Amino acid sequence: MPSVRRISHEFLDRQGLTTVFGNPGSNELPFLAELPESFRYVLGLHEGAVVGMADGYAQATGRPVLVNLHAASGSGNAMGALTNAVASRTPLVVVAGQQVRPAIGPEANLASVDAPALMKPLVGWAAEPACAQDVPRALAQALFEAELQRRPTYLSVPYDDWAAEAGDNSLPILDRRVIRASAPGAAQADWLVGQVTGARRPLLVIGGDIDTAGLFDDAVELAERLDCPVWAAPSQFRLPFPNRHPLFRGVLPAGIAPVTEAFEGHDLVLVLGAPVFRYHEYLPGPYLPQGTRLIQVTDDASAAARAPMGEALVAHPGAVIDLLVQALDRPDRPAAPYRGDPEPLTAEGPALHPEQVFAALRDEMPRDTAYVVESTSTNAAWWRQMDLRRSGSYYFPAAGGLGFGLPGAVGVALGQPDRPVVGVIGDGSANYGITALWTAAQQRLPVTIVLLRNGTYGALRWFGGLLGVPDAPGLDIPGLDFTRIAEGYGVAAQHVTGTDELRAALAERPAHPRLIQVDTALTTPS
């Protein structure tokens, strides 16, 4: 009779979960024993970086990913990074080690007391099997729940379970599949088409789920047929529409009042693939202008249920886009040209303005470059200078928790080895996931990290002004040299001081990871 470990490895292999991101502890070693040759183990030096890499990898590949964490301590280290994976709806399957069963009740060292409760309500599903023979079934449920909910799941497994006999009833697990279809019914389709075609001044708001689902080009076709303004939903973690397209108005501000202001004059707001809405700054006001109707289309039932206004259709946005495109006529005139490149702003003194850095990236990097961005104080400069026209061009920490950017760039590079990947990372956020540089070096990834160094937490300074607390301590971080840090992890690094030097560095195409540090002037997110 095969062991629980063997059945579990076989199930994971058949499901394609053969890349494992982890940082092992003693409780995890029995699971990792006899790992098949088809598996690849990607070691991270901190659990936060492990989850950030897995998050980037899963988003880049569009597939669930296995994460292997230590018991309570390792899982706790990962929870900050998991907040981003939850907000981006990334299907991570987290399997954590647990003490042997006889040692859990007495709370022996490294026992995780009530392990599923530790991760709730963050993950979409969490469990610890009641017996060893239930481990393969529970592992399958962890995967299927992650796929169906598009949310991380968590399975705690006592380490003596892996060597136990699986039992005859574990074998059917190997051939299981769970398939979801969510097209609107005929009555729902007729209602939605009638609402959209009957609107006098419709407006589209599209979310990161559109890019996640590979609907980037489909969204462009729908917008052009509607010939209406397009906004990206607030707190955007993926770019679902070309940002220089003539219909694109930008990313909605993350406050109630300014969102309402953007909707003025429109009788219908159609939201595709986004919650309604992920606000940030508390700027109160009415949710919608007088006379404006909102319809949300999402396959996230929880997002539909918790929305404070509007009507919701729980369906796959791709099916709805197809439905609307078929119901709408092609435009009777050619689309307007994309907007051109503005002249970047400059800064006084030796530091570069972030716009100069982003203009250099736009001009020197290939057009299909994927950017993983974690420099929150430079958002306005980023969107003014960049020209992104392809799916999967932009990744951002979805929950706003720092530490995703650098590991996320490593994960995206692992998931899309044939695509250029650049991490645009602020000096404040870099420290949260800095150990990912070691993984990039060990994996010999041709990823470029552009490190923007301004010596402060720029976004917090902006928030200090917004909240009326300009004298808060702990906002400056002088004395950091990331070139020396990177070299210590085995990554080639250089400090550039001017635009010509920066452009020359970006024009190179090294086969291994590199870090380019550039001093930048302090700017605000908007």
C-alpha positions as CSV (number, residue, x, y, z in Angstrom):
1,M,0.0,0.0,0.0
2,P,1.5,3.4,-1.0
3,S,2.2,6.0,1.7
4,V,0.3,9.2,2.2
5,R,3.5,11.0,0.9
6,R,3.6,9.0,-2.3
7,I,-0.1,9.5,-3.1
8,S,0.2,13.2,-2.3
9,H,3.2,13.7,-4.5
10,E,1.5,11.8,-7.3
11,F,-1.6,14.0,-7.0
12,L,0.4,17.2,-7.1
13,D,2.3,15.9,-10.1
14,R,-0.9,15.2,-12.0
15,Q,-2.3,18.6,-11.1
16,G,0.9,20.4,-12.3
17,L,1.9,21.7,-8.9
18,T,5.5,20.7,-9.3
19,T,7.1,24.0,-8.5
20,V,7.3,24.3,-4.7
21,F,8.2,27.6,-3.0
22,G,9.4,27.1,0.6
23,N,11.6,27.6,3.5
24,P,11.6,24.3,5.4
25,G,11.6,23.6,9.1
26,S,12.0,20.3,10.8
27,N,8.2,19.5,10.6
28,E,8.4,19.9,6.8
29,L,11.2,17.5,6.0
30,P,9.1,14.3,5.9
31,F,6.9,15.8,3.2
32,L,9.9,16.8,1.2
33,A,11.5,13.4,1.4
34,E,11.5,11.4,-1.8
35,L,10.4,14.4,-3.8
36,P,10.1,13.2,-7.5
37,E,12.6,14.5,-10.0
38,S,9.8,16.3,-11.9
39,F,9.5,18.7,-8.9
40,R,11.4,22.0,-8.5
41,Y,12.0,23.4,-5.1
42,V,12.5,27.2,-5.0
43,L,14.1,28.1,-1.7
44,G,13.5,31.5,-0.1
45,L,15.3,32.8,2.9
46,H,12.3,34.2,4.7
47,E,8.6,33.1,4.6
48,G,7.4,36.5,3.5
49,A,9.7,36.4,0.5
50,V,8.6,32.8,-0.2
51,V,4.9,33.8,-0.4
52,G,5.7,36.9,-2.4
53,M,7.6,34.9,-5.0
54,A,4.9,32.3,-5.2
55,D,2.3,35.1,-5.6
56,G,4.2,36.6,-8.5
57,Y,4.8,33.1,-10.1
58,A,1.1,32.2,-9.8
59,Q,-0.1,35.5,-11.3
60,A,2.4,35.2,-14.1
61,T,1.5,31.6,-15.0
62,G,-2.2,31.8,-14.3
63,R,-1.9,28.5,-12.3
64,P,-2.2,27.5,-8.6
65,V,1.2,27.2,-6.8
66,L,2.3,25.1,-3.9
67,V,3.8,26.8,-0.9
68,N,5.5,24.8,1.9
69,L,5.8,26.7,5.2
70,H,6.9,25.8,8.7
71,A,4.3,25.5,11.5
72,A,3.1,28.5,13.5
73,S,6.3,30.5,13.4
74,G,6.9,30.2,9.6
75,S,3.2,30.6,8.8
76,G,3.1,33.7,11.0
77,N,6.0,35.2,9.1
78,A,4.1,34.7,5.9
79,M,0.8,36.2,6.9
80,G,1.7,39.8,5.9
81,A,2.6,38.6,2.4
82,L,-0.5,36.5,2.2
83,T,-2.7,39.7,2.6
84,N,-1.5,40.7,-0.9
85,A,-2.2,37.2,-2.3
86,V,-5.7,37.4,-0.9
87,A,-6.4,40.8,-2.4
88,S,-5.1,39.8,-5.8
89,R,-7.1,36.5,-5.6
90,T,-4.0,34.4,-6.1
91,P,-4.7,30.6,-5.7
92,L,-1.8,29.6,-3.4
93,V,-2.0,26.2,-1.8
94,V,-0.1,26.5,1.5
95,V,0.9,23.2,3.1
96,A,2.5,23.6,6.5
97,G,4.2,21.1,8.8
98,Q,2.8,20.2,12.2
99,Q,4.3,18.3,15.1
100,V,3.6,14.6,15.3
101,R,0.0,13.8,16.5
102,P,0.9,12.7,20.0
103,A,2.8,15.9,20.6
104,I,0.1,18.4,19.5
105,G,-2.1,18.2,22.6
106,P,0.7,18.7,25.2
107,E,1.9,21.6,23.1
108,A,5.4,20.3,22.4
109,N,7.9,22.6,20.9
110,L,6.9,23.5,17.2
111,A,3.4,22.3,17.7
112,S,0.9,24.6,16.1
113,V,-2.1,24.8,18.5
114,D,-5.3,25.0,16.5
115,A,-3.4,25.5,13.3
116,P,-6.4,26.2,11.0
117,A,-7.5,29.1,13.3
118,L,-4.1,30.7,13.0
119,M,-4.7,31.5,9.3
120,K,-8.4,32.4,9.5
121,P,-10.1,34.5,8.3
122,L,-7.2,35.4,6.0
123,V,-7.2,32.3,3.8
124,G,-10.3,31.0,2.0
125,W,-10.1,27.5,3.6
126,A,-8.0,26.0,6.3
127,A,-7.9,22.5,7.8
128,E,-5.8,19.9,9.6
129,P,-7.0,16.4,8.7
130,A,-8.4,14.3,11.5
131,C,-6.4,11.3,10.5
132,A,-3.4,10.5,8.2
133,Q,-5.6,8.6,5.7
134,D,-7.6,11.9,5.0
135,V,-4.5,13.9,4.0
136,P,-4.6,13.2,0.3
137,R,-8.3,14.1,0.1
138,A,-7.7,17.2,2.2
139,L,-4.8,18.2,-0.1
140,A,-7.1,17.9,-3.1
141,Q,-9.7,20.0,-1.4
142,A,-7.0,22.7,-0.6
143,L,-6.2,22.8,-4.3
144,F,-9.8,22.9,-5.5
145,E,-10.9,25.5,-3.0
146,A,-8.0,27.7,-4.0
147,E,-9.0,27.4,-7.7
148,L,-12.7,27.9,-7.1
149,Q,-12.4,30.7,-4.6
150,R,-9.3,32.2,-6.3
151,R,-7.8,32.7,-2.8
152,P,-5.0,31.1,-0.8
153,T,-5.8,28.0,1.2
154,Y,-4.0,26.4,4.2
155,L,-3.4,22.7,5.1
156,S,-1.6,21.8,8.3
157,V,-0.3,18.2,8.3
158,P,1.3,16.4,11.3
159,Y,4.7,15.2,10.0
160,D,4.2,11.6,11.1
161,D,1.2,11.4,8.6
162,W,3.4,11.4,5.5
163,A,4.9,7.9,6.2
164,A,1.5,6.3,7.1
165,E,-0.3,4.0,4.7
166,A,-2.7,5.9,2.6
167,G,-5.5,3.3,2.3
168,D,-7.4,2.1,-0.7
169,N,-9.9,5.0,-0.7
170,S,-7.1,7.5,-1.4
171,L,-6.5,6.2,-4.9
172,P,-9.6,7.9,-6.5
173,I,-8.1,11.3,-5.5
174,L,-5.5,10.9,-8.2
175,D,-8.1,11.3,-11.0
176,R,-10.2,14.0,-9.5
177,R,-11.1,17.2,-11.4
178,V,-13.3,20.1,-10.5
179,I,-14.4,22.4,-13.4
180,R,-16.3,25.6,-13.0
181,A,-18.5,27.4,-15.6
182,S,-20.3,30.6,-14.9
183,A,-21.9,32.1,-18.0
184,P,-25.1,34.2,-17.4
185,G,-28.4,32.6,-18.2
186,A,-30.6,33.8,-21.1
187,A,-32.8,36.1,-18.9
188,Q,-29.7,37.6,-17.2
189,A,-28.0,38.1,-20.5
190,D,-31.1,39.9,-22.0
191,W,-31.3,42.1,-18.9
192,L,-27.7,43.1,-19.0
193,V,-27.6,43.8,-22.7
194,G,-30.7,45.9,-22.4
195,Q,-29.1,48.0,-19.6
196,V,-25.9,48.6,-21.4
197,T,-27.3,49.3,-24.9
198,G,-30.0,51.5,-23.4
199,A,-27.6,53.7,-21.4
200,R,-27.1,57.3,-22.8
201,R,-23.6,57.8,-21.3
202,P,-22.1,54.6,-20.0
203,L,-18.8,54.4,-18.3
204,L,-16.5,51.3,-17.8
205,V,-14.6,50.5,-14.7
206,I,-12.4,47.4,-15.0
207,G,-10.4,45.6,-12.4
208,G,-7.3,43.5,-12.1
209,D,-9.3,40.3,-12.6
210,I,-9.6,41.2,-16.3
211,D,-5.9,41.0,-16.8
212,T,-5.6,37.9,-14.6
213,A,-8.1,36.2,-16.8
214,G,-6.3,37.1,-20.0
215,L,-9.1,39.5,-21.1
216,F,-6.8,42.6,-21.7
217,D,-7.5,42.7,-25.5
218,D,-11.1,41.8,-25.0
219,A,-11.7,44.8,-22.7
220,V,-10.2,47.0,-25.4
221,E,-12.6,45.7,-28.0
222,L,-15.6,46.2,-25.7
223,A,-14.6,49.7,-24.8
224,E,-14.1,50.7,-28.4
225,R,-17.5,49.3,-29.3
226,L,-19.1,51.2,-26.4
227,D,-17.0,54.3,-27.2
228,C,-17.1,55.3,-23.6
229,P,-14.5,56.4,-21.0
230,V,-12.6,53.6,-19.2
231,W,-11.3,53.8,-15.6
232,A,-9.2,51.2,-13.8
233,A,-10.7,50.3,-10.4
234,P,-9.2,51.9,-7.3
235,S,-6.2,50.2,-5.6
236,Q,-5.2,48.5,-8.8
237,F,-2.9,45.5,-8.7
238,R,-2.8,44.7,-12.4
239,L,-3.3,46.9,-15.4
240,P,-6.4,45.7,-17.3
241,F,-6.3,48.3,-20.2
242,P,-3.6,50.1,-22.2
243,N,-2.8,53.2,-20.2
244,R,-2.2,55.4,-23.3
245,H,-5.4,54.3,-25.0
246,P,-7.5,57.4,-25.9
247,L,-10.5,56.1,-23.9
248,F,-8.5,55.4,-20.8
249,R,-8.9,58.0,-18.0
250,G,-6.5,56.4,-15.5
251,V,-6.8,54.7,-12.1
252,L,-9.7,55.8,-10.0
253,P,-8.7,57.6,-6.8
254,A,-9.2,55.4,-3.8
255,G,-11.8,57.6,-1.9
256,I,-15.6,57.7,-2.0
257,A,-16.0,61.4,-2.9
258,P,-13.4,61.5,-5.8
259,V,-14.8,58.3,-7.3
260,T,-18.3,59.8,-7.2
261,E,-17.0,62.9,-8.9
262,A,-15.5,60.8,-11.7
263,F,-18.9,59.3,-12.3
264,E,-20.7,62.6,-12.7
265,G,-22.8,62.9,-15.9
266,H,-22.9,59.1,-16.5
267,D,-26.2,57.2,-16.2
268,L,-24.6,53.7,-16.1
269,V,-21.3,52.5,-14.6
270,L,-20.4,49.0,-15.6
271,V,-17.8,47.4,-13.4
272,L,-16.0,44.4,-14.7
273,G,-13.7,42.1,-12.7
274,A,-13.3,44.4,-9.6
275,P,-14.8,44.8,-6.1
276,V,-17.0,47.9,-5.6
277,F,-14.7,49.5,-4.5
278,R,-11.4,49.1,-2.6
279,Y,-11.2,52.6,-1.1
280,H,-8.2,53.7,0.9
281,E,-8.2,57.4,1.9
282,Y,-11.4,58.2,3.9
283,L,-13.0,60.9,1.8
284,P,-16.7,60.5,2.5
285,G,-19.6,61.3,0.3
286,P,-22.4,59.7,-1.6
287,Y,-21.4,56.4,-3.2
288,L,-22.9,57.4,-6.6
289,P,-24.1,60.7,-8.2
290,Q,-27.8,61.3,-8.4
291,G,-29.2,59.4,-11.4
292,T,-26.3,57.1,-11.9
293,R,-26.8,53.3,-11.9
294,L,-24.0,50.8,-11.2
295,I,-23.9,47.2,-12.3
296,Q,-21.0,45.0,-11.2
297,V,-20.0,41.8,-13.0
298,T,-17.6,39.6,-11.1
299,D,-17.0,35.9,-10.5
300,D,-16.1,36.7,-6.8
301,A,-19.4,36.1,-5.0
302,S,-18.0,37.6,-1.8
303,A,-17.2,40.8,-3.6
304,A,-20.7,41.0,-5.0
305,A,-22.3,40.3,-1.6
306,R,-20.3,43.0,0.3
307,A,-20.7,45.9,-2.1
308,P,-22.4,48.8,-0.5
309,M,-24.3,49.9,-3.6
310,G,-25.4,48.9,-7.1
311,E,-26.6,45.6,-8.7
312,A,-24.3,42.6,-9.2
313,L,-24.2,39.7,-11.6
314,V,-22.0,36.9,-10.4
315,A,-20.6,35.5,-13.6
316,H,-17.3,35.2,-15.4
317,P,-16.4,38.6,-16.8
318,G,-15.1,37.0,-20.0
319,A,-18.5,35.5,-20.8
320,V,-20.1,38.8,-20.2
321,I,-17.6,40.7,-22.4
322,D,-18.2,38.2,-25.2
323,L,-22.0,38.7,-24.8
324,L,-21.8,42.5,-25.0
325,V,-19.3,42.5,-27.9
326,Q,-21.7,40.4,-29.9
327,A,-24.6,42.7,-29.1
328,L,-22.8,45.9,-30.0
329,D,-21.9,47.2,-33.5
330,R,-18.4,47.8,-34.6
331,P,-17.3,51.5,-34.4
332,D,-18.1,53.3,-37.6
333,R,-14.8,55.3,-37.4
334,P,-11.2,54.3,-36.8
335,A,-10.0,54.5,-33.2
336,A,-8.1,57.6,-32.2
337,P,-4.3,57.3,-31.9
338,Y,-2.7,56.4,-28.6
339,R,-1.5,59.4,-26.5
340,G,2.2,60.3,-27.0
341,D,5.0,60.5,-24.5
342,P,5.2,63.6,-22.3
343,E,8.4,65.3,-21.5
344,P,9.6,64.0,-18.1
345,L,9.7,66.4,-15.2
346,T,13.2,67.1,-13.8
347,A,14.4,67.7,-10.2
348,E,16.7,70.2,-8.7
349,G,20.0,68.9,-7.4
350,P,21.8,65.6,-8.3
351,A,18.8,63.3,-7.7
352,L,16.7,62.3,-10.7
353,H,12.9,62.9,-10.8
354,P,11.1,59.6,-10.9
355,E,9.6,60.6,-14.2
356,Q,13.1,60.6,-15.7
357,V,13.7,57.0,-14.5
358,F,10.3,55.8,-15.9
359,A,10.9,57.5,-19.2
360,A,14.2,55.7,-19.5
361,L,12.5,52.4,-18.7
362,R,9.8,53.1,-21.3
363,D,12.4,53.9,-24.0
364,E,15.1,51.4,-23.2
365,M,13.3,48.3,-22.1
366,P,11.5,46.0,-24.6
367,R,7.8,46.7,-25.2
368,D,6.8,43.4,-23.7
369,T,8.6,44.0,-20.4
370,A,6.6,42.9,-17.3
371,Y,7.0,45.5,-14.4
372,V,6.5,44.6,-10.8
373,V,6.2,47.9,-9.0
374,E,6.5,48.7,-5.3
375,S,7.3,52.4,-5.1
376,T,4.1,53.8,-3.8
377,S,5.1,57.5,-3.6
378,T,5.8,57.6,-7.4
379,N,2.4,56.4,-8.7
380,A,1.6,59.7,-10.4
381,A,5.0,59.8,-12.1
382,W,4.7,56.2,-13.2
383,W,1.4,56.5,-15.0
384,R,2.4,59.8,-16.6
385,Q,5.5,58.3,-18.3
386,M,4.8,54.6,-18.9
387,D,3.2,53.2,-22.0
388,L,1.9,49.7,-21.3
389,R,-0.1,47.9,-24.1
390,R,0.2,44.2,-23.3
391,S,-1.4,41.9,-20.8
392,G,0.7,41.0,-17.8
393,S,2.7,44.2,-18.0
394,Y,2.0,45.5,-14.4
395,Y,2.0,43.9,-10.9
396,F,1.5,45.8,-7.7
397,P,1.0,44.7,-4.0
398,A,-2.7,44.2,-4.0
399,A,-3.4,44.8,-0.3
400,G,-0.8,47.6,-0.1
401,G,1.4,45.5,2.2
402,L,5.1,46.1,1.6
403,G,7.4,43.2,0.7
404,F,5.7,41.9,-2.4
405,G,7.7,43.8,-5.0
406,L,11.1,42.3,-5.0
407,P,10.0,38.7,-4.3
408,G,7.1,39.2,-6.8
409,A,9.6,40.2,-9.5
410,V,11.6,37.0,-8.9
411,G,8.4,35.0,-9.0
412,V,7.2,36.6,-12.3
413,A,10.7,36.0,-13.8
414,L,10.5,32.4,-12.8
415,G,7.0,32.1,-14.3
416,Q,7.7,33.8,-17.5
417,P,11.4,33.0,-18.4
418,D,11.0,34.3,-22.0
419,R,9.8,37.8,-21.0
420,P,11.9,40.7,-19.7
421,V,11.0,41.4,-16.0
422,V,11.8,44.6,-14.1
423,G,11.2,45.3,-10.5
424,V,10.7,49.0,-9.7
425,I,11.3,49.1,-6.0
426,G,11.5,51.9,-3.4
427,D,14.2,51.9,-0.8
428,G,11.5,51.7,2.0
429,S,9.8,48.6,0.6
430,A,13.0,46.8,-0.6
431,N,14.0,45.9,3.0
432,Y,10.8,43.8,3.5
433,G,11.7,41.3,0.8
434,I,15.4,41.8,0.3
435,T,16.3,38.2,0.7
436,A,14.6,37.4,-2.6
437,L,17.8,38.7,-4.2
438,W,19.6,35.5,-3.1
439,T,16.9,33.3,-4.8
440,A,17.3,35.4,-8.0
441,A,21.0,34.8,-7.9
442,Q,20.7,31.1,-7.2
443,Q,18.1,30.6,-10.0
444,R,20.3,32.8,-12.4
445,L,17.3,34.8,-13.4
446,P,17.7,37.7,-15.9
447,V,15.6,40.0,-13.7
448,T,16.4,43.7,-13.4
449,I,15.8,45.5,-10.1
450,V,15.6,49.3,-10.4
451,L,16.0,50.6,-6.8
452,L,14.7,54.1,-6.3
453,R,16.5,55.6,-3.3
454,N,15.1,58.8,-1.7
455,G,16.0,58.0,1.9
456,T,12.4,58.2,3.3
457,Y,9.0,56.5,3.4
458,G,7.6,58.9,0.8
459,A,4.0,57.6,0.8
460,L,3.9,58.0,4.6
461,R,5.1,61.5,4.3
462,W,2.2,62.2,1.9
463,F,-0.2,60.5,4.3
464,G,1.1,62.5,7.2
465,G,0.0,65.7,5.4
466,L,-3.3,64.1,4.5
467,L,-4.0,63.1,8.1
468,G,-2.6,66.2,9.7
469,V,0.4,64.5,11.4
470,P,3.4,66.1,9.7
471,D,5.7,65.4,12.7
472,A,5.4,61.6,13.0
473,P,8.8,59.9,13.8
474,G,10.4,57.0,12.0
475,L,9.9,58.2,8.4
476,D,13.5,58.6,7.3
477,I,15.8,55.7,6.4
478,P,19.2,57.2,5.5
479,G,22.5,55.3,5.1
480,L,21.3,52.4,2.9
481,D,23.5,51.2,0.0
482,F,21.6,48.5,-1.8
483,T,24.5,47.9,-4.2
484,R,26.6,46.5,-1.4
485,I,23.6,44.5,-0.1
486,A,22.9,43.1,-3.5
487,E,26.5,42.0,-4.1
488,G,26.4,40.3,-0.7
489,Y,23.5,38.1,-2.0
490,G,25.4,37.4,-5.3
491,V,23.6,40.0,-7.5
492,A,25.6,42.3,-9.7
493,A,24.8,46.0,-8.8
494,Q,25.7,49.5,-9.8
495,H,24.8,53.0,-8.7
496,V,23.9,55.3,-11.5
497,T,23.8,59.1,-11.1
498,G,22.4,60.5,-14.4
499,T,19.9,59.8,-17.1
500,D,22.6,58.9,-19.7
501,E,24.2,56.4,-17.4
502,L,20.8,55.0,-16.5
503,R,19.8,54.6,-20.1
504,A,23.1,52.9,-21.0
505,A,22.7,50.5,-18.1
506,L,19.1,49.6,-19.1
507,A,20.1,49.1,-22.7
508,E,22.2,46.1,-21.6
509,R,20.7,42.7,-21.6
510,P,22.5,40.6,-19.0
511,A,21.8,36.9,-18.5
512,H,21.8,37.1,-14.7
513,P,20.0,39.3,-12.1
514,R,21.2,42.9,-11.6
515,L,20.3,45.8,-9.4
516,I,20.5,49.4,-10.5
517,Q,20.3,51.9,-7.7
518,V,19.3,55.5,-8.6
519,D,18.8,58.4,-6.2
520,T,15.4,60.1,-6.8
521,A,13.7,63.2,-5.6
522,L,10.8,62.8,-3.2
523,T,7.4,62.9,-4.9
524,T,3.8,62.2,-3.9
525,P,1.5,59.4,-5.0
526,S,-0.9,61.8,-6.7
